[in-house]
């Protein structure tokens, strides 16, 4: 069982779940998650001989939630990773992230390769820098209906998600999973006029085998404590991140890298698309792992397959 404690990082208190002894591995969750999304991998990696730490990142769970939206830039988030490694008494760590956590992991490996021994991203590839700020670009392309633009409106998504958190997490976790059967090829997630983000999801008739009532209750309790504003502030910094990271335009990830994705993830671009993106961004990448039947919550939907892939990757770097 993981041990829970608080670590002081960059003037914030970050709650972490920790298990095992050995080389340090950080597990960074995505949106809308918290340390609990790594519950299976914490044990699997600890049993493989690693000290595994899964934080609630800033704004989430039991960690501090700065009031200012400006406190959630990618420089703050990557700085928390570096600060956490050092606060845990280490000089380096393996950094693994899912969804937004993958973006933080990729960014940390790009900006501070001296502290990252190896990096793995789940579900989200290393981002390619576009010619325009991303929120502006999606606003113009999709007439403001892209879900990033829905999230950037202060108070709107918070009200929708917070109205009935139990319904919110049933819809989000099932709706983006590989168990939801989509009719036709997935398109961009566009919020319907006059509707909300949850209109894009679906109510499960029954929970899939990987998701229990206890899991839903854990998510509800965490977000009733933290709210949704901190997590949504990550999205509200997308244009600012584009400005702040201009120095790293064209920079590549020079540490060993692994990418894992479910083949039913809406963002799945096919093996060729994955290899092309990884080769451009992370030339020392390993063969990507594509998990059959899994959707966006790949480490929760297929914990054994993801655990095996991560253990193999880390062992290859020993």
C-alpha positions in Angstrom: 0.0 0.0 0.0 1.3 3.5 -0.8 2.4 5.8 2.0 0.8 9.3 1.8 2.7 12.4 2.8 3.3 16.1 1.9 6.3 17.6 0.2 7.2 21.3 0.1 7.9 22.3 -3.5 8.3 25.8 -4.9 6.4 27.3 -2.0 3.5 24.8 -2.4 2.6 21.7 -0.5 2.2 18.7 -2.8 0.5 15.6 -1.6 2.2 12.4 -2.8 1.6 8.7 -2.7 4.8 6.7 -2.4 5.7 3.1 -2.6 8.8 1.0 -2.8 12.6 1.6 -2.7 15.2 2.0 -5.4 15.7 4.5 -8.3 13.1 7.2 -8.3 10.1 7.1 -10.7 7.6 10.0 -10.8 4.1 9.3 -12.1 2.2 12.4 -13.3 -1.5 12.2 -13.7 -3.7 13.9 -16.3 -7.0 15.7 -16.5 -9.3 15.2 -14.6 -7.4 12.8 -12.4 -5.2 12.7 -9.3 -2.6 10.3 -7.9 -5.2 7.5 -7.8 -5.1 7.0 -11.6 -1.7 5.3 -11.0 -2.9 3.0 -8.3 -2.0 -0.1 -10.2 1.4 1.0 -11.5 2.5 2.3 -8.1 2.5 -1.3 -6.8 3.8 -2.9 -10.1 6.8 -0.6 -10.3 7.5 -0.8 -6.6 7.6 -4.6 -6.8 10.0 -4.3 -9.7 12.5 -2.5 -7.5 11.7 1.2 -7.8 10.8 4.1 -5.5 7.6 5.3 -7.0 6.0 8.6 -6.3 2.7 9.8 -7.7 1.9 13.4 -6.7 -1.4 15.3 -6.9 -0.1 18.0 -9.2 -0.7 21.7 -8.3 -4.4 22.4 -8.3 -5.5 18.8 -7.8 -6.5 16.6 -5.0 -4.9 17.3 -1.6 -2.2 19.6 -3.0 -2.2 23.3 -2.9 -4.3 25.3 -5.4 -2.9 28.7 -6.2 -5.6 31.3 -6.8 -4.1 33.0 -9.9 -4.6 31.3 -13.2 -1.1 32.5 -14.2 0.3 30.0 -11.6 -0.4 27.0 -13.8 1.9 27.6 -16.8 4.0 24.8 -18.2 7.1 26.4 -16.5 5.4 26.1 -13.1 4.3 22.6 -13.8 7.7 21.4 -15.0 9.4 23.4 -12.2 7.3 21.3 -9.8 8.7 18.1 -11.2 12.3 19.3 -10.9 11.6 20.6 -7.4 9.9 17.4 -6.3 12.9 15.3 -7.5 15.2 17.4 -5.4 12.9 17.6 -2.4 12.8 13.8 -2.4 16.6 13.8 -2.0 17.4 12.8 -5.6 19.3 14.4 -8.4 17.5 12.5 -11.2 14.4 10.5 -11.8 12.5 8.6 -14.4 9.5 10.7 -15.3 6.3 9.1 -16.6 3.1 11.0 -17.4 -0.4 10.5 -18.8 -2.5 13.0 -20.7 -1.6 16.5 -19.3 1.0 14.7 -17.2 2.6 13.4 -20.4 2.9 17.0 -21.6 4.6 17.9 -18.4 6.9 14.9 -18.6 7.8 15.7 -22.2 8.4 19.4 -21.3 10.5 18.5 -18.3 12.7 16.2 -20.4 13.1 18.9 -23.0 14.0 21.7 -20.6 15.9 19.8 -17.9 17.4 16.6 -19.4 20.0 16.7 -16.7 17.4 15.6 -14.1 15.4 13.1 -16.3 16.9 9.6 -16.7 14.2 8.5 -19.1 10.7 9.7 -20.0 7.5 8.0 -20.9 4.3 9.5 -22.1 0.9 7.9 -22.2 -1.9 8.9 -24.6 -0.4 12.3 -25.6 2.6 12.6 -27.9 5.3 15.3 -27.6 3.6 18.5 -28.8 4.7 20.1 -32.1 4.8 23.8 -31.9 2.3 25.4 -34.3 2.5 28.8 -36.0 -0.2 30.3 -33.8 -1.1 30.2 -30.1 -3.2 27.0 -29.7 -6.4 28.5 -28.2 -6.5 31.2 -30.9 -5.9 28.6 -33.5 -8.7 26.3 -32.4 -11.0 29.2 -31.8 -10.6 30.4 -35.4 -10.8 26.9 -36.8 -13.8 25.6 -34.9 -15.7 28.8 -34.2 -14.9 28.5 -30.5 -16.6 25.1 -30.1 -13.4 23.1 -29.5 -13.3 21.8 -25.9 -10.2 23.8 -25.1 -12.1 27.0 -25.8 -15.0 25.8 -23.8 -12.6 25.1 -20.9 -11.0 28.6 -21.1 -14.2 30.4 -20.2 -14.0 31.2 -16.5 -16.6 29.4 -14.4 -18.4 27.6 -17.2 -16.9 24.1 -17.1 -16.5 24.3 -13.4 -20.3 24.7 -13.0 -21.0 21.9 -15.4 -18.6 19.4 -13.8 -19.3 20.4 -10.2 -23.1 20.2 -10.5 -23.1 16.4 -10.2 -19.6 15.0 -9.8 -20.8 11.4 -9.7 -22.5 11.8 -13.1 -19.4 13.8 -14.3 -17.0 11.0 -13.6 -19.2 8.2 -14.8 -19.6 10.0 -18.1 -15.9 11.1 -18.5 -14.3 7.8 -17.5 -16.6 5.6 -19.5 -17.0 8.1 -22.4 -13.3 8.3 -23.3 -12.6 4.6 -22.6 -12.2 1.8 -25.1 -15.5 0.2 -23.8 -17.6 3.0 -25.4 -18.6 2.0 -28.9 -18.4 5.0 -31.3 -20.4 5.2 -34.4 -18.1 6.2 -37.3 -14.6 7.7 -37.1 -14.0 10.1 -34.2 -14.0 13.7 -35.1 -12.6 16.7 -33.1 -14.4 17.1 -29.7 -16.6 20.1 -30.4 -19.1 21.2 -27.7 -22.6 21.5 -29.2 -24.1 25.0 -29.3 -25.9 25.7 -26.1 -24.6 22.5 -24.6 -21.7 21.3 -22.5 -18.6 19.1 -22.6 -20.5 16.2 -21.0 -22.8 16.1 -24.0 -19.8 14.5 -25.8 -19.7 11.6 -23.3 -22.1 8.8 -22.6 -23.8 7.3 -19.6 -22.7 3.7 -19.1 -25.4 1.1 -18.7 -23.0 -0.6 -16.4 -19.5 0.1 -15.4 -16.7 -1.7 -17.4 -14.7 -4.3 -15.5 -11.7 -1.9 -14.9 -13.9 0.7 -13.2 -15.7 0.1 -9.9 -18.1 2.1 -7.7 -15.2 2.6 -5.3 -13.1 4.2 -8.1 -16.0 6.6 -8.9 -16.3 7.4 -5.2 -12.6 8.1 -5.0 -12.7 10.6 -7.9 -15.8 12.3 -6.5 -14.3 12.7 -3.1 -11.0 14.1 -4.5 -12.8 16.7 -6.7 -15.3 17.7 -4.1 -12.3 18.6 -2.0 -10.3 20.4 -4.8 -12.9 21.6 -7.2 -12.2 21.9 -10.9 -10.8 25.5 -11.3 -7.1 24.6 -10.7 -7.2 21.7 -13.2 -9.0 23.9 -15.8 -6.4 26.7 -15.3 -3.9 24.4 -17.0 -5.9 24.7 -20.2 -6.3 28.5 -19.7 -2.5 28.8 -20.0 -2.2 27.1 -23.4 -1.6 30.3 -25.3 0.7 31.6 -22.6 2.7 28.4 -22.7 3.2 28.9 -26.4 4.7 32.3 -25.7 6.8 31.1 -22.8 8.4 28.2 -24.6 9.5 30.0 -27.7 13.1 29.5 -26.5 12.7 25.7 -26.9 11.2 25.8 -30.5 12.8 23.0 -32.4 14.4 21.5 -29.3 14.4 17.7 -29.1 14.1 15.3 -26.2 17.6 13.7 -25.9 16.9 11.2 -23.2 15.4 7.7 -23.8 11.7 7.9 -24.5 8.7 5.6 -24.6 5.1 6.2 -25.8 2.1 4.2 -24.8 -1.5 4.6 -26.2 -4.7 2.6 -26.5 -5.8 1.9 -30.1 -9.3 3.1 -29.2 -8.1 6.4 -27.9 -9.7 9.3 -29.9 -6.2 10.7 -30.3 -4.7 7.5 -31.8 -3.0 8.6 -35.1 -1.9 5.1 -36.2 1.5 3.5 -35.7 3.0 5.4 -38.6 1.8 8.7 -37.3 3.2 7.9 -33.8 6.6 6.8 -35.1 6.9 10.0 -37.3 6.0 12.3 -34.4 8.4 10.5 -32.0 11.2 10.5 -34.4 10.9 14.2 -34.9 10.7 15.0 -31.2 12.5 12.3 -29.4 15.1 10.6 -31.6 16.1 8.1 -28.8 12.6 6.7 -28.5 11.8 3.0 -28.2 9.2 1.1 -30.1 5.8 2.5 -29.2 3.4 0.3 -27.2 -0.1 0.2 -28.7 -2.6 -1.4 -26.3 -5.4 -3.2 -28.0 -8.9 -2.4 -26.9 -7.9 0.5 -24.6 -9.1 4.0 -24.8 -7.8 7.2 -23.2 -7.4 5.9 -19.6 -5.0 3.3 -20.8 -3.1 2.7 -17.5 -6.4 2.1 -15.7 -8.1 0.1 -18.5 -5.2 -2.2 -19.0 -3.0 -2.0 -15.9 -1.1 -5.2 -16.5 -0.1 -4.4 -20.1 1.0 -0.8 -19.1 2.8 -2.0 -16.0 4.8 -4.6 -18.1 5.7 -2.0 -20.7 6.9 0.5 -18.1 8.9 -2.1 -16.2 10.6 -3.3 -19.4 11.4 0.3 -20.4 12.9 1.2 -17.1 14.9 -2.1 -16.9 16.4 -1.4 -20.3 17.8 1.8 -18.9 19.4 0.3 -15.9 
